[in-house]
Amino acid sequence: MKIMKKNFEILAAAAAMILAMLAFAWADGGFRFLGPLRRIVTPNGDVRNDSAVFCFDNPSDSDVSGTIYSLLGSHVADFGSKTDPALSGCPSAGLFKAQSLSWDGRSNGSTVHSGVYIYQIRAEGLTFTGSILVVR
């Protein structure tokens, strides 16, 4: 019972910290990376999951670019064209109008192999990094 109480306290503290960070991010009015719409991409002809979609709020209409790397650090692809938020599935709310970038699971025109890939999204001097799983 003591362990459960301690775990709950840690979880509550982490949640409070995350909420404080989000409140700070919303307050400054700058670029906000909302994350990938889904972390698993299946470039197999299934329209819903054919590409990785990265959502963000960009009130200053800054240049936004993205790069995909293999786990070994090799360059796989660059992407930077904004897509229509209504078609991307990114959330929109009264506080922001989400925009997005997408990667179609290809490198030099060929579909990449199944595996874990690292993405980097860059805007306004900020870099956001995470991972995407490609399953064929």
C-alpha positions in Angstrom: 0.0 0.0 0.0 2.9 2.4 0.8 4.4 1.8 -2.7 1.1 2.5 -4.4 0.8 5.8 -2.4 4.3 6.8 -3.3 3.7 6.0 -7.0 0.6 8.1 -7.0 2.5 11.0 -5.4 5.2 10.8 -8.1 2.5 10.6 -10.9 0.6 13.6 -9.4 3.9 15.6 -9.3 4.7 14.7 -12.9 1.2 15.6 -14.1 1.5 19.0 -12.3 4.8 19.7 -13.9 3.5 18.8 -17.4 0.5 21.1 -16.9 2.8 23.9 -15.8 5.0 23.4 -18.9 1.9 23.4 -21.2 0.6 26.6 -19.5 3.9 28.3 -20.1 4.1 27.1 -23.7 0.5 28.4 -24.4 1.3 31.8 -22.8 4.2 32.8 -25.0 2.2 32.7 -28.3 5.1 31.1 -30.3 5.5 27.9 -32.2 4.1 24.9 -30.5 4.8 21.3 -31.6 1.7 19.1 -30.8 3.4 15.9 -31.8 2.8 13.2 -34.4 -0.8 12.3 -35.1 0.1 8.6 -34.9 3.5 6.9 -34.1 2.9 3.9 -36.4 3.0 4.3 -40.2 2.0 1.6 -42.5 2.9 2.6 -46.1 0.9 -0.3 -47.6 -1.9 1.5 -49.4 -4.0 2.0 -46.3 -4.9 5.7 -46.8 -5.5 6.3 -43.0 -2.0 5.3 -41.9 0.0 5.8 -45.1 2.0 8.8 -43.8 3.3 10.3 -40.6 1.5 13.5 -39.8 3.2 16.0 -37.4 0.9 18.6 -35.9 1.8 22.1 -34.7 0.5 25.5 -33.9 2.4 28.2 -35.9 0.8 31.6 -35.1 3.8 33.5 -36.6 3.7 31.5 -39.8 7.4 30.6 -39.4 9.3 28.3 -41.7 8.9 24.7 -40.5 11.0 21.8 -41.7 11.4 18.2 -40.8 14.0 15.4 -41.3 13.8 11.7 -40.9 16.8 9.7 -39.8 17.5 6.0 -39.3 18.4 4.7 -35.9 22.0 4.7 -37.0 21.8 8.4 -37.7 21.7 8.2 -41.5 19.6 10.8 -43.4 16.4 9.2 -44.8 14.2 12.1 -46.0 13.5 15.8 -45.6 10.0 17.2 -45.6 8.6 20.6 -45.2 5.4 21.1 -47.2 2.4 22.1 -45.1 -0.7 20.2 -45.5 -4.3 21.3 -45.1 -5.2 20.9 -41.4 -8.8 19.8 -42.3 -7.4 16.9 -44.2 -4.5 16.0 -41.8 -6.7 15.1 -38.9 -4.7 17.4 -36.5 -6.8 18.9 -33.7 -8.1 22.4 -34.0 -9.5 24.4 -31.1 -10.4 27.9 -30.2 -6.9 28.6 -29.0 -5.1 27.5 -32.1 -5.5 26.3 -35.6 -3.3 23.3 -36.1 -1.1 22.9 -39.1 0.9 19.9 -40.2 3.8 18.4 -42.0 3.7 14.9 -43.4 6.1 12.2 -44.4 5.0 9.5 -46.8 7.3 6.7 -45.6 9.6 7.1 -48.6 13.3 7.9 -49.2 14.3 8.9 -52.7 11.0 7.7 -54.0 11.2 4.2 -52.5 9.3 3.0 -49.5 11.6 2.6 -46.5 12.1 -0.7 -44.7 10.1 -1.6 -41.6 11.7 -0.2 -38.4 12.1 2.7 -36.0 12.9 6.1 -37.5 13.8 9.3 -35.7 12.1 12.6 -36.7 13.3 16.2 -36.1 10.9 19.1 -36.6 12.6 22.5 -36.7 11.0 26.0 -36.4 11.9 29.3 -34.8 15.3 28.0 -33.5 13.6 25.1 -31.8 14.1 21.4 -32.5 11.6 18.6 -31.6 12.8 15.0 -31.8 10.9 11.7 -31.5 10.4 8.3 -33.0 8.1 6.8 -35.6 7.6 3.1 -36.3 7.2 2.0 -39.9 5.5 -1.3 -40.4 5.2 -2.8 -43.9 
